[in-house]
Amino acid sequence: MAWGHTQSGLRSGGRASPYLASTIQSMNTQPVAIVTAASQGIGAACARRLSRDGFRIALMSRSESIHDVAREVDGLGIQGDLTDPIDINHLVGKTLEHYGRLDSVVVNTGHLPKGPLLELSDENWQDGMNMVLMSVARIARAAVPAMRACGAKGTITCISGAASREVMDEFPVSTVMRSGLTAFVRMAARQWAPDVRVNSVLPGFVDSYEVSPEFMETIPTGRSATTDEIASLVSFLSTSESSYVTGESICIDGGMTKAIR
């Protein structure tokens, strides 16, 4: 297949077709990265940066505009839902079919429900769990065996948030779920070493959305991060330059959070 190919989120009977380790073969050692929620913002910036740094890219988003980003980075674009296990298995399977290997996964997600605790519904909490925690667990179940099968020293980088570092009343679901993700990352790094490194990136406010003057005053650097700055850190964590870094949740918030760790 030619690079720049795009795919719709096809489904096959409730689960993507299984693949055997013996069938994962690649004559091309150029690394391959999956980036989710990549149609805009941080995800799109990560796709562009990893492409510039030599990765072949597979991208997924619910938005049709994922195909535009895929063409821009000469990658594989798949329209699908990160909270759907069928779509996740399809994403990994098509990446292996298209490129023959998998080296890195960047798990980027959308925004989570907000509101006072007593006004949040069960559905709000379940949405947060599926978006932040289950998405990582599900994609890892498919990606880690694939990385090991093709002999890659793999990486998984989760885009989390500064709300996991300290309690933020304005972002309750994010605070709770992303704190859990920090624990998952630490545990996964220990269990999957030395084959796969797992880290997370904790952005504060980012220039891909509007920030109120009230919140801007809490940032010592006086501005939001650019999506390119987030992508630069993600690229570092996805390459051998960070080969001794695993299990870490790295805050990139302009000094906003006050927690020591």
ROTITOR-706856 format. One record per residue (C-alpha): residue number from 1; residue in one letter; chain; y, z, x. Coordinates in steps of 0.001 Angstrom, whole numbers. Layout:
<nubas>
nuba k=NUM	r=a	c=A	y=Y	z=Z	x=X
...
</nubas>
This chain:
<nubas>
nuba k=1	r=m	c=A	y=0	z=0	x=0
nuba k=2	r=a	c=A	y=3555	z=-583	x=1124
nuba k=3	r=w	c=A	y=5846	z=2369	x=1639
nuba k=4	r=g	c=A	y=8365	z=2816	x=-1125
nuba k=5	r=h	c=A	y=5628	z=2589	x=-3781
nuba k=6	r=t	c=A	y=6223	z=4756	x=-6835
nuba k=7	r=q	c=A	y=3809	z=6233	x=-9322
nuba k=8	r=s	c=A	y=4108	z=7679	x=-12796
nuba k=9	r=g	c=A	y=2495	z=11058	x=-13438
nuba k=10	r=l	c=A	y=-929	z=9717	x=-14491
nuba k=11	r=r	c=A	y=-3540	z=12151	x=-15759
nuba k=12	r=s	c=A	y=-7318	z=12002	x=-15585
nuba k=13	r=g	c=A	y=-9210	z=14192	x=-18002
nuba k=14	r=g	c=A	y=-7402	z=17443	x=-17299
nuba k=15	r=r	c=A	y=-7862	z=17486	x=-13518
nuba k=16	r=a	c=A	y=-7234	z=15091	x=-10676
nuba k=17	r=s	c=A	y=-10339	z=13468	x=-9224
nuba k=18	r=p	c=A	y=-11815	z=15646	x=-6433
nuba k=19	r=y	c=A	y=-11758	z=14389	x=-2871
nuba k=20	r=l	c=A	y=-14222	z=15189	x=-95
nuba k=21	r=a	c=A	y=-13204	z=16178	x=3394
nuba k=22	r=s	c=A	y=-15307	z=13353	x=4792
nuba k=23	r=t	c=A	y=-13175	z=10792	x=2946
nuba k=24	r=i	c=A	y=-9859	z=11939	x=4410
nuba k=25	r=q	c=A	y=-9352	z=9555	x=7299
nuba k=26	r=s	c=A	y=-6177	z=8286	x=8863
nuba k=27	r=m	c=A	y=-5584	z=5833	x=11671
nuba k=28	r=n	c=A	y=-1901	z=6792	x=11567
nuba k=29	r=t	c=A	y=-946	z=10140	x=13079
nuba k=30	r=q	c=A	y=2635	z=9986	x=11804
nuba k=31	r=p	c=A	y=3031	z=13226	x=9819
nuba k=32	r=v	c=A	y=3182	z=13275	x=6027
nuba k=33	r=a	c=A	y=5181	z=15708	x=3898
nuba k=34	r=i	c=A	y=5206	z=16414	x=172
nuba k=35	r=v	c=A	y=8509	z=17570	x=-1340
nuba k=36	r=t	c=A	y=8700	z=18781	x=-4950
nuba k=37	r=a	c=A	y=11702	z=18871	x=-7298
nuba k=38	r=a	c=A	y=13106	z=16202	x=-5004
nuba k=39	r=s	c=A	y=15222	z=14056	x=-7312
nuba k=40	r=q	c=A	y=18463	z=15846	x=-6376
nuba k=41	r=g	c=A	y=19981	z=18838	x=-4609
nuba k=42	r=i	c=A	y=17962	z=20738	x=-2017
nuba k=43	r=g	c=A	y=14765	z=18804	x=-2674
nuba k=44	r=a	c=A	y=16367	z=15401	x=-2158
nuba k=45	r=a	c=A	y=18146	z=16648	x=972
nuba k=46	r=c	c=A	y=14830	z=17913	x=2379
nuba k=47	r=a	c=A	y=13183	z=14551	x=1691
nuba k=48	r=r	c=A	y=15980	z=12681	x=3471
nuba k=49	r=r	c=A	y=15976	z=15037	x=6476
nuba k=50	r=l	c=A	y=12203	z=15017	x=6908
nuba k=51	r=s	c=A	y=12209	z=11228	x=6663
nuba k=52	r=r	c=A	y=14851	z=11010	x=9401
nuba k=53	r=d	c=A	y=12774	z=13403	x=11498
nuba k=54	r=g	c=A	y=9753	z=11124	x=11389
nuba k=55	r=f	c=A	y=7766	z=12211	x=8346
nuba k=56	r=r	c=A	y=6327	z=9875	x=5757
nuba k=57	r=i	c=A	y=7288	z=11316	x=2393
nuba k=58	r=a	c=A	y=5689	z=11882	x=-1008
nuba k=59	r=l	c=A	y=8018	z=13239	x=-3677
nuba k=60	r=m	c=A	y=7602	z=14623	x=-7171
nuba k=61	r=s	c=A	y=10027	z=15464	x=-9964
nuba k=62	r=r	c=A	y=10070	z=15351	x=-13754
nuba k=63	r=s	c=A	y=13107	z=13067	x=-13572
nuba k=64	r=e	c=A	y=12813	z=9292	x=-13425
nuba k=65	r=s	c=A	y=15424	z=9357	x=-10663
nuba k=66	r=i	c=A	y=12665	z=10491	x=-8282
nuba k=67	r=h	c=A	y=11874	z=6801	x=-7854
nuba k=68	r=d	c=A	y=15409	z=6163	x=-6562
nuba k=69	r=v	c=A	y=15037	z=8847	x=-3888
nuba k=70	r=a	c=A	y=11562	z=7542	x=-3021
nuba k=71	r=r	c=A	y=12951	z=4070	x=-2412
nuba k=72	r=e	c=A	y=15774	z=5537	x=-323
nuba k=73	r=v	c=A	y=13329	z=7288	x=2041
nuba k=74	r=d	c=A	y=10719	z=4515	x=1821
nuba k=75	r=g	c=A	y=8319	z=7021	x=325
nuba k=76	r=l	c=A	y=5859	z=7623	x=-2501
nuba k=77	r=g	c=A	y=7521	z=8785	x=-5721
nuba k=78	r=i	c=A	y=5514	z=10493	x=-8459
nuba k=79	r=q	c=A	y=6948	z=11622	x=-11753
nuba k=80	r=g	c=A	y=5342	z=14920	x=-12740
nuba k=81	r=d	c=A	y=5763	z=18588	x=-13573
nuba k=82	r=l	c=A	y=5358	z=21246	x=-10887
nuba k=83	r=t	c=A	y=4197	z=23759	x=-13511
nuba k=84	r=d	c=A	y=1314	z=21494	x=-14605
nuba k=85	r=p	c=A	y=-1864	z=21910	x=-12522
nuba k=86	r=i	c=A	y=-3013	z=18405	x=-13452
nuba k=87	r=d	c=A	y=195	z=16895	x=-12061
nuba k=88	r=i	c=A	y=-84	z=19006	x=-8909
nuba k=89	r=n	c=A	y=-3618	z=17812	x=-8205
nuba k=90	r=h	c=A	y=-2514	z=14264	x=-8938
nuba k=91	r=l	c=A	y=362	z=14592	x=-6450
nuba k=92	r=v	c=A	y=-1872	z=15774	x=-3608
nuba k=93	r=g	c=A	y=-4594	z=13270	x=-4428
nuba k=94	r=k	c=A	y=-2229	z=10293	x=-4532
nuba k=95	r=t	c=A	y=-575	z=11414	x=-1290
nuba k=96	r=l	c=A	y=-3949	z=11423	x=459
nuba k=97	r=e	c=A	y=-4894	z=8093	x=-1083
nuba k=98	r=h	c=A	y=-1577	z=6537	x=-50
nuba k=99	r=y	c=A	y=-1139	z=7977	x=3448
nuba k=100	r=g	c=A	y=-4570	z=9305	x=4453
nuba k=101	r=r	c=A	y=-3333	z=12683	x=5627
nuba k=102	r=l	c=A	y=-1139	z=15657	x=4736
nuba k=103	r=d	c=A	y=791	z=17800	x=7205
nuba k=104	r=s	c=A	y=3559	z=19627	x=5343
nuba k=105	r=v	c=A	y=4473	z=20717	x=1836
nuba k=106	r=v	c=A	y=7949	z=21792	x=736
nuba k=107	r=v	c=A	y=7752	z=23614	x=-2587
nuba k=108	r=n	c=A	y=11153	z=23368	x=-4192
nuba k=109	r=t	c=A	y=11676	z=24470	x=-7803
nuba k=110	r=g	c=A	y=14276	z=24429	x=-10539
nuba k=111	r=h	c=A	y=16506	z=27208	x=-11811
nuba k=112	r=l	c=A	y=15053	z=30208	x=-13649
nuba k=113	r=p	c=A	y=16050	z=31915	x=-16926
nuba k=114	r=k	c=A	y=18932	z=34409	x=-16792
nuba k=115	r=g	c=A	y=20075	z=37238	x=-19055
nuba k=116	r=p	c=A	y=19822	z=41013	x=-19594
nuba k=117	r=l	c=A	y=16274	z=42323	x=-19168
nuba k=118	r=l	c=A	y=15811	z=43314	x=-22798
nuba k=119	r=e	c=A	y=16898	z=39878	x=-23981
nuba k=120	r=l	c=A	y=14397	z=37959	x=-21876
nuba k=121	r=s	c=A	y=11396	z=36708	x=-23835
nuba k=122	r=d	c=A	y=7755	z=36574	x=-22775
nuba k=123	r=e	c=A	y=8237	z=32837	x=-22454
nuba k=124	r=n	c=A	y=11125	z=33367	x=-20015
nuba k=125	r=w	c=A	y=8934	z=35530	x=-17786
nuba k=126	r=q	c=A	y=5972	z=33155	x=-18046
nuba k=127	r=d	c=A	y=8211	z=30219	x=-17163
nuba k=128	r=g	c=A	y=9367	z=32094	x=-14065
nuba k=129	r=m	c=A	y=5804	z=32936	x=-13059
nuba k=130	r=n	c=A	y=4657	z=29331	x=-13459
nuba k=131	r=m	c=A	y=7667	z=27894	x=-11681
nuba k=132	r=v	c=A	y=7825	z=30211	x=-8672
nuba k=133	r=l	c=A	y=4386	z=31733	x=-8060
nuba k=134	r=m	c=A	y=1734	z=29636	x=-9770
nuba k=135	r=s	c=A	y=3234	z=26400	x=-8475
nuba k=136	r=v	c=A	y=2735	z=27581	x=-4890
nuba k=137	r=a	c=A	y=-744	z=28974	x=-5521
nuba k=138	r=r	c=A	y=-1852	z=25758	x=-7222
nuba k=139	r=i	c=A	y=-444	z=23317	x=-4708
nuba k=140	r=a	c=A	y=-1851	z=25394	x=-1842
nuba k=141	r=r	c=A	y=-5365	z=25257	x=-3339
nuba k=142	r=a	c=A	y=-5201	z=21473	x=-3097
nuba k=143	r=a	c=A	y=-3096	z=21073	x=53
nuba k=144	r=v	c=A	y=-4598	z=23596	x=2486
nuba k=145	r=p	c=A	y=-8128	z=22100	x=2414
nuba k=146	r=a	c=A	y=-6605	z=18631	x=2819
nuba k=147	r=m	c=A	y=-4580	z=19718	x=5856
nuba k=148	r=r	c=A	y=-7654	z=21282	x=7437
nuba k=149	r=a	c=A	y=-9827	z=18257	x=6658
nuba k=150	r=c	c=A	y=-7521	z=15848	x=8478
nuba k=151	r=g	c=A	y=-7097	z=18194	x=11433
nuba k=152	r=a	c=A	y=-3409	z=18819	x=10867
nuba k=153	r=k	c=A	y=-1619	z=21981	x=11933
nuba k=154	r=g	c=A	y=-136	z=22253	x=8477
nuba k=155	r=t	c=A	y=2941	z=23951	x=7101
nuba k=156	r=i	c=A	y=3964	z=25116	x=3659
nuba k=157	r=t	c=A	y=7630	z=25958	x=3172
nuba k=158	r=c	c=A	y=8764	z=27500	x=-115
nuba k=159	r=i	c=A	y=12357	z=27271	x=-1271
nuba k=160	r=s	c=A	y=12948	z=30753	x=-2639
nuba k=161	r=g	c=A	y=16302	z=32519	x=-2954
nuba k=162	r=a	c=A	y=18459	z=35341	x=-1655
nuba k=163	r=a	c=A	y=17691	z=37205	x=-4902
nuba k=164	r=s	c=A	y=14335	z=38081	x=-3371
nuba k=165	r=r	c=A	y=16111	z=40053	x=-638
nuba k=166	r=e	c=A	y=17936	z=42495	x=-2907
nuba k=167	r=v	c=A	y=18271	z=43159	x=-6626
nuba k=168	r=m	c=A	y=20713	z=40793	x=-8342
nuba k=169	r=d	c=A	y=21292	z=41787	x=-11945
nuba k=170	r=e	c=A	y=22641	z=38338	x=-12757
nuba k=171	r=f	c=A	y=19321	z=36714	x=-11794
nuba k=172	r=p	c=A	y=16545	z=39010	x=-13069
nuba k=173	r=v	c=A	y=13660	z=36549	x=-13317
nuba k=174	r=s	c=A	y=14518	z=35071	x=-9941
nuba k=175	r=t	c=A	y=14737	z=38521	x=-8325
nuba k=176	r=v	c=A	y=11341	z=39617	x=-9628
nuba k=177	r=m	c=A	y=9403	z=36388	x=-9144
nuba k=178	r=r	c=A	y=10868	z=35448	x=-5796
nuba k=179	r=s	c=A	y=10185	z=38956	x=-4487
nuba k=180	r=g	c=A	y=6568	z=38332	x=-5415
nuba k=181	r=l	c=A	y=6714	z=35007	x=-3592
nuba k=182	r=t	c=A	y=7814	z=36823	x=-433
nuba k=183	r=a	c=A	y=4637	z=38921	x=-613
nuba k=184	r=f	c=A	y=2522	z=35819	x=-1289
nuba k=185	r=v	c=A	y=3995	z=34024	x=1730
nuba k=186	r=r	c=A	y=3252	z=36950	x=4023
nuba k=187	r=m	c=A	y=-323	z=37257	x=2739
nuba k=188	r=a	c=A	y=-1001	z=33518	x=2855
nuba k=189	r=a	c=A	y=312	z=33262	x=6422
nuba k=190	r=r	c=A	y=-2214	z=35859	x=7544
nuba k=191	r=q	c=A	y=-5146	z=34350	x=5651
nuba k=192	r=w	c=A	y=-4566	z=30673	x=6494
nuba k=193	r=a	c=A	y=-3694	z=31058	x=10172
nuba k=194	r=p	c=A	y=-4042	z=29433	x=12603
nuba k=195	r=d	c=A	y=-4505	z=26177	x=10681
nuba k=196	r=v	c=A	y=-1562	z=26467	x=8284
nuba k=197	r=r	c=A	y=1785	z=28217	x=8706
nuba k=198	r=v	c=A	y=3567	z=29483	x=5593
nuba k=199	r=n	c=A	y=7242	z=30439	x=5365
nuba k=200	r=s	c=A	y=10012	z=30585	x=2800
nuba k=201	r=v	c=A	y=13705	z=29796	x=2889
nuba k=202	r=l	c=A	y=16104	z=32019	x=943
nuba k=203	r=p	c=A	y=19317	z=30173	x=102
nuba k=204	r=g	c=A	y=22269	z=31964	x=-1418
nuba k=205	r=f	c=A	y=24749	z=29751	x=-3227
nuba k=206	r=v	c=A	y=24496	z=26038	x=-2495
nuba k=207	r=d	c=A	y=27000	z=23228	x=-2953
nuba k=208	r=s	c=A	y=24713	z=21312	x=-5325
nuba k=209	r=y	c=A	y=26036	z=23444	x=-8194
nuba k=210	r=e	c=A	y=29325	z=25080	x=-9073
nuba k=211	r=v	c=A	y=29969	z=28640	x=-7900
nuba k=212	r=s	c=A	y=32511	z=30860	x=-9605
nuba k=213	r=p	c=A	y=35412	z=32301	x=-7567
nuba k=214	r=e	c=A	y=33996	z=35777	x=-8292
nuba k=215	r=f	c=A	y=30722	z=34996	x=-6526
nuba k=216	r=m	c=A	y=32447	z=33052	x=-3758
nuba k=217	r=e	c=A	y=34346	z=36190	x=-2797
nuba k=218	r=t	c=A	y=31033	z=37921	x=-2003
nuba k=219	r=i	c=A	y=30149	z=35372	x=721
nuba k=220	r=p	c=A	y=31495	z=36390	x=4170
nuba k=221	r=t	c=A	y=31575	z=32770	x=5353
nuba k=222	r=g	c=A	y=33762	z=31939	x=2357
nuba k=223	r=r	c=A	y=31766	z=28926	x=1151
nuba k=224	r=s	c=A	y=28449	z=27765	x=-222
nuba k=225	r=a	c=A	y=25723	z=26326	x=1981
nuba k=226	r=t	c=A	y=25386	z=22567	x=2020
nuba k=227	r=t	c=A	y=22059	z=21126	x=952
nuba k=228	r=d	c=A	y=21856	z=19529	x=4396
nuba k=229	r=e	c=A	y=22032	z=22960	x=6031
nuba k=230	r=i	c=A	y=19092	z=24134	x=3922
nuba k=231	r=a	c=A	y=17191	z=20953	x=4758
nuba k=232	r=s	c=A	y=17804	z=21468	x=8474
nuba k=233	r=l	c=A	y=16068	z=24846	x=8369
nuba k=234	r=v	c=A	y=13214	z=23412	x=6283
nuba k=235	r=s	c=A	y=12713	z=20632	x=8827
nuba k=236	r=f	c=A	y=12577	z=23155	x=11670
nuba k=237	r=l	c=A	y=9897	z=25144	x=9824
nuba k=238	r=s	c=A	y=7911	z=21958	x=9140
nuba k=239	r=t	c=A	y=7616	z=20907	x=12785
nuba k=240	r=s	c=A	y=6009	z=22217	x=15961
nuba k=241	r=e	c=A	y=9400	z=23532	x=17089
nuba k=242	r=s	c=A	y=8628	z=26566	x=14900
nuba k=243	r=s	c=A	y=4941	z=26811	x=15864
nuba k=244	r=y	c=A	y=5122	z=30611	x=16361
nuba k=245	r=v	c=A	y=6930	z=31278	x=13067
nuba k=246	r=t	c=A	y=4772	z=32151	x=10066
nuba k=247	r=g	c=A	y=4909	z=34629	x=7202
nuba k=248	r=e	c=A	y=8697	z=34754	x=7376
nuba k=249	r=s	c=A	y=11259	z=34610	x=4579
nuba k=250	r=i	c=A	y=14469	z=33442	x=6217
nuba k=251	r=c	c=A	y=17761	z=34119	x=4464
nuba k=252	r=i	c=A	y=20450	z=31434	x=4675
nuba k=253	r=d	c=A	y=23188	z=32886	x=2488
nuba k=254	r=g	c=A	y=26312	z=33039	x=4638
nuba k=255	r=g	c=A	y=25882	z=36801	x=5089
nuba k=256	r=m	c=A	y=26047	z=37548	x=1353
nuba k=257	r=t	c=A	y=23100	z=39937	x=986
nuba k=258	r=k	c=A	y=23424	z=43419	x=2424
nuba k=259	r=a	c=A	y=19731	z=44265	x=2856
nuba k=260	r=i	c=A	y=18572	z=44921	x=6404
nuba k=261	r=r	c=A	y=15484	z=42792	x=5781
</nubas>
